[in-house]
Structure formats: C-alpha cells, structure tokens
C-alpha cells in the first residue's frame, strides 16, 4: 500500500470513528462498539487502524462496565485528535 493510500485509509477511519463517537450518548445504557471492521494493528502505534484501540482494549470491550466503555471512547477521541495534528 502506498503512503498516500495509507493516509487516505487513516483519514477515512478517523472520519468513521468520529461520526460513531458523535452518535453515542453517555446517558444511554448501551455503548456501541468503536469497531468499524478495519482490523489491522499498526506496528508503529500498537493501535487498531480502524478503531484506535489496543489489542487489550479490544479483547476487554465486552467485559468492560458501561462507564469504562465511555472512558475508552474519550481516549479514542483523544488519540484521533493527536493523530490529526
């Protein structure tokens, strides 16, 4: 994959996950998964290139309490903001 294609994929993933983050509502008892079905772990960052979570965060998701899931969404948003700079 060329550098340009990788950059485009990263931007697409960031847009998808940012859209999903805006659709979440901390007041509800259901927290949607950040997964957007782009499951590749970056060797550089250790983060999934689709949802910006670590392997540990991905594997723990279904067992996390609701508050921890919301906290992870905030962490994801911070990671995206840092990558966008």
C-alpha positions in Angstrom: 0.0 0.0 0.0 1.4 3.4 -0.9 1.9 6.1 1.7 -1.0 8.1 0.1 -3.4 5.2 0.2 -2.5 4.6 3.9 -3.1 8.2 4.7 -6.4 8.2 2.9 -7.4 5.0 4.8 -6.4 6.6 8.1 -8.5 9.7 7.3 -11.5 7.5 6.3 -11.1 5.5 9.6 -10.9 8.7 11.6 -14.0 10.1 10.0 -15.9 6.9 10.6 -14.9 6.6 14.2 -15.5 10.3 14.8 -19.0 10.0 13.4 -19.7 7.0 15.5 -18.4 8.8 18.6 -20.8 11.7 18.0 -23.7 9.2 17.7 -23.0 7.9 21.2 -24.9 9.2 24.2 -23.4 8.7 27.7 -27.0 8.9 29.1 -28.0 5.6 27.5 -27.1 2.2 29.0 -25.9 0.9 25.6 -22.5 1.8 24.4 -21.8 1.0 20.8 -18.5 -0.7 19.9 -15.9 1.5 18.3 -15.2 -1.3 15.8 -15.6 -0.2 12.2 -14.4 -3.6 10.8 -11.0 -2.4 9.8 -9.0 -4.7 11.9 -5.3 -4.1 11.4 -2.9 -3.4 14.3 -0.3 -0.8 13.5 3.2 -2.0 14.2 4.2 1.6 15.0 1.5 2.6 17.4 0.1 -0.7 18.6 -3.4 0.6 17.8 -6.0 -0.8 15.5 -6.0 1.3 12.3 -9.9 1.2 12.4 -11.0 1.9 15.9 -7.7 3.2 17.5 -7.8 0.7 20.4 -5.1 -1.6 21.6 -5.4 -5.4 21.4 -6.1 -5.4 25.2 -8.8 -2.8 24.9 -10.4 -4.7 22.0 -10.4 -8.0 23.8 -11.7 -6.5 27.1 -14.5 -4.5 25.5 -17.4 -7.0 26.0 -16.5 -7.3 29.7 -16.0 -3.6 30.5 -18.5 -1.8 32.7 -20.5 0.9 30.9 -18.5 3.8 32.5 -15.3 2.3 31.4 -16.6 2.0 27.8 -17.5 5.7 27.8 -14.0 6.5 29.2 -12.4 4.4 26.4 -14.5 6.4 23.8 -13.0 9.6 25.2 -9.5 8.0 25.0 -10.2 7.1 21.3 -11.2 10.7 20.6 -8.0 12.0 22.2 -5.9 9.6 20.1 -7.7 10.7 16.9 -7.1 14.4 17.9 -3.4 13.7 18.5 -3.1 12.0 15.1 -5.0 14.8 13.3 -2.3 17.4 14.3 
